[in-house]
Amino acid sequence: METTQQRDAGRRDNAEAILEVRNLRKYFPVQKGLFKRETGWVKAVDDVSFRIGRGETVGLVGETGCGKTTLGRCVMRLYKPMAGQVLYQYEADNGQMAEVDLALLSNSELRPLRRDIQMIFQDPYSSLNPRWTVFDIISEPIRANSLASGKELEDRVIHLMEVTGLEPHYLRRYPHAFSGGQRQRIGIARSLATNPRLIVADEPVSALDVSIQAQILNLLGDLQEEFGLSYLFIAHDLSVVNYVSDWVAVMYVGQLVELATTQALYAEPKHPYTEALLSSVPISDPDLVRERIVLTGEIPDPSNPPTGCYFHPRCPYADEVCRKESPPWEEVAPDHYAACHFAKELALRGQGQPDENQWRVTSGE
């Protein structure tokens, strides 16, 4: 049986990676008592592997508390991983591409690379300094990295505002004067200030109205095409992830349970948890209703996960082997990876053509 050390994210030889995460772990200590004695660990990220190709978008989905944001912050090195590798491809001083493990670098060694990897935060208001003007907010990364000054700095800020859909005369306004969508555009402009190659977008549209979400998603797509960006797109809305992602990784209690191209994962999921998530996605046809799969039981405590497969207490297909043995992470179809003992045997429902088991017609009822 495949060990965790042998787990692979699905290395696509046809796509040159800009980032590869291998066996990443991030645990937080559980402390109790007056003297803060450690009594256990919260396994927020537990043996996760994946990769992002140049110009690709990898969507990371899962329920609240599954470790998505923690994983993104480990990639950014806002958190130092407990174990594993975060391999990043960058352009060295000699113009050649080189690889470095971000997990091993000190803060001073990370500083030159931080301009290459930026983040878009979930809350478009709390991530902006209310005492700073738009010019201060967007120009701060440029000034911190000594990339421009004076007139050149102002011209660069104005250009960033224009490409993100903001009017240049907003330059001296403060964040409270803007709507949620405009604030998120400011945050996106700030993330582009240092000409990054990789952006970690942590639920960038979840705090916005539905009417504004599409505008921001289209903007991110346009910017990706214009600047050649790669995205790690973290979200819990599978409709959004389907729209923006080339690949989708599904996370459950700190672990990846499935990874595939967006088309393959939505059409033919290989893990029961993915099937349940897809069954909850709304459809546009009012005459059709998808039979939703309602999972019973509670999400396991990441500080005390169950034995075997973490999903087995809620899985409708669980067997005795699921309770005793952790499932291997394996390629169950071309470029389609899953961690399930029965991934090759189950015929799970996706979002393909309607069938009698998954859909019912409501017109005329």
N, C-alpha and C positions, 0 to 999 in steps of 0.2 A: 504493500500500500504506500502511496505517495506521502512523504513527510511534509511538515510545514516548511522545512528548510528548502524543499524542492519545489514549492509552489511557484508558479509563474503567472504573470499578469496576462499572458497572451501576447507574445512578442511578434508583432506583425513585421516581417522582413520588408514588406513593400512600403512601409511608412517610417521615415527616419524620426526617431524619438527626440523630443526636446527635454522631456522629463520622464524618468522611470523610478517608480517607488517599489521597493522590494522588502517584503516581510516587515513592514513598519508596525511598531508597537508604541503606544502611549498610554501608560497607566497613571492614575492619580491615587495617592495614598488615602486610606480611610483612617482618620485619627479620632480617638476617643479619650475621654478622661481629662483630668486636670493637667497632666503632663503630656498630652497629645500623643499618646502611645499608638503606633501604627498597628491596626488590627486586620488590615486587608488592603486590597487594591481594586479600584474601579477600572475595568478594562475598556477604556473609551475607544481605543483603536487597537485591534488585536490581530496581528499577522496579515496586513493588507498589502496587496501587490497590484499595480496597474501601470500603464504608461500613457503618455500623451504625445502624439505625433505632431510634427510641425504643421501649423495651420489648422489643426483639428480641435474639435470641442468634445470633451468627455463630460457627460452628465453624471452626476453622483446623486442618487436618490435614496430615500428611506424615511422611516417614521422619525418624528421628533425624538431626540435623545439617542439616536443610533450611532452618533460619533462623526457625522458629516463635517460639521464646523471644526471639530478638533482635528480631523484629518487635514482640512484645508489650512489650518493654522500651523500644523506640523510642516506642510509643504512650504509655507511662507517662513518657517523657522521663528514664528511668534511663540511656538512651543518647541522645546528640544525633545526629539523622540527618545524613547527609552531604549529602543533597539531598531535595527533595520537600516535601510539605505534610502536616500533621496538623491538620485543621480541626475544632475543637471548638465546639459550641453551648452557651452558658452563659447564666445569668440575670444581667444587669447590675444595678447598684445602683438603677437607675430602674425595675426590674421587667420591662424589655423583654429579649427574647432577642438575644444578640449572638454573633458568630463571631470566633474567634481562632485563629491558627496557632501551635500549641504548639511547633513546630520552631524558631520564631524567638525565643521568649521566653528571657530570662535566668532564673537561679535565683530571684532576688527577685520577678520578674514571675510566675513559675510558682507561687509559694507559695500565693497565695489560691485557685488552681484545683486544687491537689493534693487537697484534701478531696473534690472532685467525682469524682476518678478513683482508685480503689483497686485493690489486687492481692491475689489469693490465690495463694500459692506452692505449688510442687509437693511439697516435703518438709515435712510437718506438724511435724517436730521441729526441724530446723536453722533454720527460719524463726522459731522462738520462743526468746526469751532464757531460758536455763535458770536464771538467777539471779533472775528475776522471777516473781511470783505471777500467777495468772490476772487478778486485778484490775489489777495493774500493766500487763500486756500489753494488755488491752482498753482501759484508760483512757488509755494514753499518747497515742494520736492525738487524743483529746478535750482533754487537757491542753495538748498542743502547739499546738492551734488555738484555745485559750482558749474552748471551747464550753460548759464547765460546770465546777463545782468543788463541794467539800463534799458535802452530802447529795444534791444533784442529780446529781453525778457518780456516786456509788455507785448511786443508783437507776437511772441510765441504763445502767451496766454490768450490773446485775442483769437489766434488761429485755433487753439484748442476749443475755445468757446464756440466758434463757428462750426467746427466739424461735429460737435456734439449737440448742435441745435439751439445754442444760447445766443441771445443778442449781445453784441459787444458793449452796448450802453448799460448793461447790467453789472459792469466791472466793479463798481464801487458800492454795490448793494450788499446787504447782509443776508444770511441764510433764512431768517424769519420772513423775509419779503417774498419767498418763492413757494410754489406748490411742491408737493411730494415728488412729482415727476421731474420738475426743474432741479430740485435738490439732488436727485439721483444723477441727472446729467452733469451737475457740478462734480459729484463724486467720480463719475466716469472720466471727465476731463482731467481731474487730478491724477487718476490712475494712469493716464496716457502721458503725463507730463515728462517722464524720464525716458520715453521711447521704449517701453518694455516689450518683451517677446512673449511672456506668459502672464496671464491674468487669472487670479483665483476670484471668481464671482460667487460670493456667499449669499444665496437667495436674493439676488439683486432686484427682483420685481415682486416679492411676496408682500411687501408693505404698501404696494401701490394699487390704485383702482384698476379694475380689469381693462377699462378703456385706455389706460396709460401703459399697461404692461406690454401690449403689442408694439407701441411706439419705441419703448426702451429695447425690446428684443430685436426689432428691426435695426435700431441704431447699433447694437452690439454686433449684429451680422455685417452691417456695412463697414464698421470699423475693423472687423476681422479681415475682411477682404481688402481694405485699403492699406492697412498696416501689417498684414501678415501675422496676426496674433494667434496664439493658442490659448484656449480657455479650459479651466477646470470649473464647470458650472454646477454649483451645489443648489439643489432644490428639493422640495417635497411634492411639487405639482408635476405629475407625469405628462400632462398636456404640454406644459412649457418645455420640459426636457425633450419631448418628442420633436418639437419645433426647431430647437437650436442645436441638438447634439448629433455628432457623427457616431459616437459610441456611448453606451449607457452602462454604468456600474451600479448595482443594487446592493445596499448596505443594510445589515441587520445586526443589532447588538454588537457593534464594533468590528464586524467581519464582513467582507464581501461575499455574497452568496451567488452572484451572477454577473457576467460581463460579456457583452456582445455588441455588434453593430446595432444601431437604433432600429433599423428595419427588421433584423432577425429577432431581436428581443421582443418587440411589440407583436410580431406575427406569431412567433413560436417560443414562448418562454420555456425555460428548462427547470426552473425552481418554483415550488409551490407558493413561496412568498411573493415572487414576481407576479404569478398568476392572480393572486388575491389583490395586489396593488392595481393591476391593469383592469380588474373587474370594477373598480371604483371610479374609473375615469369617465366623466360625463361624455355623452355622444350628442351630435348635433341634430339628429333626426328625432323629432318629438313623437313619432309613431313607433319607435323602437325603444325597448327598455332592456338593458343588459341585466341578466341575473347576477346580482352581486354576491361574491363570496365573503361571508362574514366570519372572520377569525374569532374563535372563542379563546378565553383565557387572557392572561395578562402578559405584557412584554417582560421578559426576564430581567432581573436585576443584573447590570453589568459587573457589579462587585461580587455576585454569587451566581454565575450562569449555570444552567443545567448541564449535566453530563451529556456526552454524545453531541448530536446536532443541537445547536441553540434553539432552532425553530421547532423541534419535535413536540413540545407541549401544546402548540397551536396548529400543528400541521395535520390536515385531514388524511394524509397518505402515510403517516408515520408507522413504522414497524419496530420490532424489537431491536434491530441493528441500529436504528436511529437514536435510541435511548442509551446505547452503550458505546458506540464508536463515532468519532468525529468524521464527517464525510470528507473525502479527498477533493481538492481543487483540481479539476481536470477538464480537458477539452472534450466536450460531449458532441460537438459538431464543428465543422470548419470555422475557426475564429469565434467560437461560442464556448464560454467557460462557465462552469457552475460547480457549486459545492452541495451535492445532493446524492445520496446513495442510489436513488432511482431515477436520476436525471435522464438516462438513456431509455428508460422503459415507460415513463409517464407520458401521456398525450395531453398536455395542458392547453388551456384556452388562451388565445391571444386576442389581438384586435384585427383579425382577418375578416373574411366574409361571414355574414350572419348565418348561424345554424340553429337548429331547433333546440339544442341543449343550452345555448348561451343567450338567446334572444327571444322576446315575445313581442307581438304586435299589439299596440294599445288602441289603435283607431277603431271606432265602432263599439268600444266597450261601454 
